Structure formats: structure tokens, C-alpha cells
Amino acid sequence: MSELVNRRYPESELTGRIIGCCMEVHRFLGNGFQEKIYQKALAMEMHLQKITFSREHEMEIFYKGTHIGNRRVDFFVEGKIMLELKAVKCLEDMHLAQAINYLEAYNMHIGLLVNFGAKSLEFKRVMK
């Protein structure tokens, strides 16, 4: 797990634990399932690892201080980290842009974008 912890990143220990859970799910299931399957498996794995989270956490989106809508983030982990899952062939710039936009809209500082759809697990730490 130590290779997943990088002190340059805020909350590196927690994001490393989350990535470790994602790796375990991907190792066990492989790629090729729908995103919802990975969400359920990851919820089980994070529960086993005693990581607190809310799933499909609804968050408000504001524009210049005015509420303009809601969006559900796949996981909101320990009140600090937005976790967005994908099950696509490969992560693209639009997925990263979406994750960055969510951080801005939710006024959060740290996120993880994880793709279970590739042959090898893909993940990106996203910071505002």
C-alpha cells in the first residue's frame, strides 16, 4: 500500500486506502461489468476496510451563490473525498474535466476518478 501513499497529495493516506480497495475489486472482478456492479463491490470492500462513505450522495450545485441543481456523486468518502467511478474502455479528457468541474461545483478540494473498464485499473487524483 505504501506505493499508493504520496505525501505531496493532501489526504494521501486515505486516497491510498481507497485506491487499494478499488484495486482489490478490479483484481477480483476484472473489467467488463457495468459501473453499478463496481459501485456495489466497492461499497462492500470499503465497508470491510472500515472506510466510511455515503453512496450516490446527492450534492447541491451552485452558480455564483445560487442553487441551480443537484448531482449525485458515486461516493463521498469520510466527508472529504469525492469518488467518481467509470467503467469505460479508457479515461478521456472529458472524464477528468467532469471530475474537476464537480470539485468546483461542490466546493471540494480532493477527488478520485477511477475507471474499472480498462484491462488495468486506471485512477487519477484530482485536486482543486
C-alpha positions as CSV (number, residue, x, y, z in Angstrom):
1,M,0.0,0.0,0.0
2,S,2.9,2.4,0.6
3,E,3.3,3.0,-3.1
4,L,-0.2,4.4,-3.1
5,V,0.7,7.0,-0.5
6,N,2.4,10.1,-1.7
7,R,2.8,12.9,0.8
8,R,2.6,15.5,-2.0
9,Y,-1.1,14.9,-2.1
10,P,-3.5,16.0,0.7
11,E,-5.3,13.1,2.3
12,S,-2.8,10.8,0.6
13,E,-3.2,8.0,3.2
14,L,-7.0,7.9,2.8
15,T,-6.8,8.2,-1.0
16,G,-4.3,5.4,-1.0
17,R,-6.6,3.2,1.0
18,I,-9.5,3.9,-1.4
19,I,-7.3,3.1,-4.4
20,G,-6.3,-0.1,-2.7
21,C,-10.0,-1.1,-2.3
22,C,-10.5,-0.3,-6.0
23,M,-7.5,-2.5,-6.9
24,E,-8.9,-5.3,-4.9
25,V,-12.3,-5.0,-6.6
26,H,-10.7,-4.9,-10.1
27,R,-8.4,-7.8,-9.2
28,F,-11.4,-9.9,-8.2
29,L,-13.9,-8.9,-10.9
30,G,-11.7,-7.8,-13.7
31,N,-13.1,-5.4,-16.4
32,G,-16.3,-5.7,-18.4
33,F,-19.1,-5.1,-15.9
34,Q,-21.4,-2.2,-15.7
35,E,-20.5,0.7,-13.4
36,K,-23.2,-0.2,-10.9
37,I,-21.6,-3.6,-10.3
38,Y,-18.3,-2.0,-9.4
39,Q,-20.1,0.5,-7.2
40,K,-21.7,-2.3,-5.2
41,A,-18.5,-4.3,-4.9
42,L,-16.5,-1.2,-3.9
43,A,-19.1,-0.3,-1.2
44,M,-18.6,-3.8,0.2
45,E,-14.8,-3.6,0.1
46,M,-14.7,-0.1,1.7
47,H,-17.1,-1.4,4.4
48,L,-14.7,-4.3,5.0
49,Q,-11.8,-1.9,5.3
50,K,-13.7,0.3,7.7
51,I,-13.8,3.3,5.4
52,T,-16.9,5.4,6.0
53,F,-18.8,6.7,3.0
54,S,-22.1,7.6,1.6
55,R,-23.1,6.2,-1.8
56,E,-24.8,8.1,-4.6
57,H,-24.5,11.1,-2.3
58,E,-26.7,14.0,-3.6
59,M,-24.9,17.3,-3.6
60,E,-26.1,20.7,-4.5
61,I,-24.6,22.7,-7.3
62,F,-24.3,26.5,-7.0
63,Y,-23.6,29.2,-9.5
64,K,-22.4,32.5,-8.0
65,G,-24.0,31.6,-4.7
66,T,-27.4,30.5,-6.2
67,H,-28.5,26.9,-6.1
68,I,-29.0,25.7,-9.7
69,G,-29.4,21.9,-9.3
70,N,-28.3,18.7,-7.8
71,R,-25.9,15.9,-8.9
72,R,-25.2,12.6,-7.3
73,V,-21.6,11.7,-6.8
74,D,-20.9,8.0,-6.8
75,F,-19.2,8.1,-3.3
76,F,-18.5,10.8,-0.8
77,V,-15.8,9.3,1.4
78,E,-15.2,10.3,5.1
79,G,-16.7,13.7,4.4
80,K,-13.6,14.7,2.5
81,I,-13.2,13.0,-0.9
82,M,-15.4,12.8,-3.9
83,L,-15.0,9.4,-5.7
84,E,-16.3,9.2,-9.2
85,L,-16.4,5.8,-10.9
86,K,-16.3,4.9,-14.6
87,A,-16.5,1.6,-16.5
88,V,-15.2,2.7,-19.9
89,K,-12.5,1.4,-22.2
90,C,-10.2,4.2,-21.2
91,L,-10.4,7.5,-19.3
92,E,-10.6,10.5,-21.6
93,D,-10.0,14.2,-21.0
94,M,-13.8,14.8,-20.7
95,H,-13.9,12.4,-17.7
96,L,-11.2,14.4,-16.0
97,A,-12.8,17.7,-16.9
98,Q,-16.1,16.4,-15.4
99,A,-14.4,15.4,-12.1
100,I,-12.7,18.8,-11.9
101,N,-16.0,20.6,-12.6
102,Y,-17.6,18.5,-9.8
103,L,-14.9,19.6,-7.3
104,E,-15.6,23.2,-8.3
105,A,-19.4,22.9,-8.1
106,Y,-19.3,21.1,-4.8
107,N,-16.6,23.3,-3.4
108,M,-14.4,20.3,-2.5
109,H,-10.7,20.1,-2.7
110,I,-9.9,16.4,-3.4
111,G,-11.4,13.8,-5.7
112,L,-10.6,10.5,-7.2
113,L,-11.6,9.4,-10.7
114,V,-11.4,5.6,-11.1
115,N,-12.0,3.5,-14.2
116,F,-12.8,-0.2,-13.8
117,G,-13.4,-0.7,-17.6
118,A,-9.8,-0.9,-18.7
119,K,-7.7,-4.0,-18.6
120,S,-5.7,-2.4,-15.8
121,L,-7.4,-0.2,-13.2
122,E,-7.0,3.5,-14.1
123,F,-7.2,6.2,-11.4
124,K,-6.4,9.9,-11.1
125,R,-6.2,12.0,-8.0
126,V,-8.0,15.3,-8.8
127,M,-7.4,18.4,-6.8
128,K,-8.8,21.9,-6.9
